[in-house]
């Protein structure tokens, strides 16, 4: 019970990854706020039933949970979510941002709403909850004169690394989540907050149809590589005291593997003795790139 006495929020916690993450945190002793609108994989529809079912599952196992049905990308709902944890359980220690949906389209076919809605739920949805959670943690640390116990776990995707061709909106949002988390990790460290990013490969409602459905399909027998349950132990670890030294990291997780993603690095530098001209840029760069295969030739949805 390494999270005994701790309070956690999991967004998008009614199904898929969020559900197993909420159950794992509860199993480890945390009291959990289960946030979910009950929307479909494309963000349509509302249903309070699934979130209530997860809460009941936690209670039957001896834990404590309360449902919250707000929209994480709505400023007031995000603040209400943070306040719910504090008012119901007296504190907030762990925030797992997971909520989101997909509206896939090639960039030349994508509508403004398909772009805006995905950026909103993923990027703004992460920001809004982070905004009010970080304010609470900062104020509490300053009032107590000591660092708090806080863990921020955000959910990105390898779509940001590999530039999924049919997901310019989703890939952009997931890239933003990584950058935003790295920024928060630096600012919040002195208050006791560890902030990390996970990139799960798991079967969810966002990939149970379309081109990725076959890849993520559950096998008839043997180990289920893409089961969401394979992700939840890492979330439990990052939420726990055992992860004290981890902050500002990005980790890919699926099956029986956890991979640390390295920081972006400078590759090759070109310099000139004179002020650059178009011709001198071409003379410097062309020999280098002529020996390389265009990066786009090697792009895939998943490695």
Secondary structure, DSSP 8 states (H G I E B T S, - for coil): -TTTT-EEEEETTTSHHHHHHHHHHHHTT-EEEEE-----TTS----SHHHHHHHHHHHHTT--EEEE---TTSHHHHHHHHHHHHHHHS---EEEE-------B-TTT--HHHHHHHHIIIIIHHHHHHHHHHHHHHHHHHHHTS---EEEEEEE-THHHHT-TTBHHHHHHHHHHHHHHHHHHHHHGGGTEEEEEEEE----TTSSSGGGHHHH---SSS--TT-THHHHHHHHHHHSGGGTT--S-EEEEETTEEEEE-----------SS---HHHHHHHHHHHHHTS--GGGG--S--
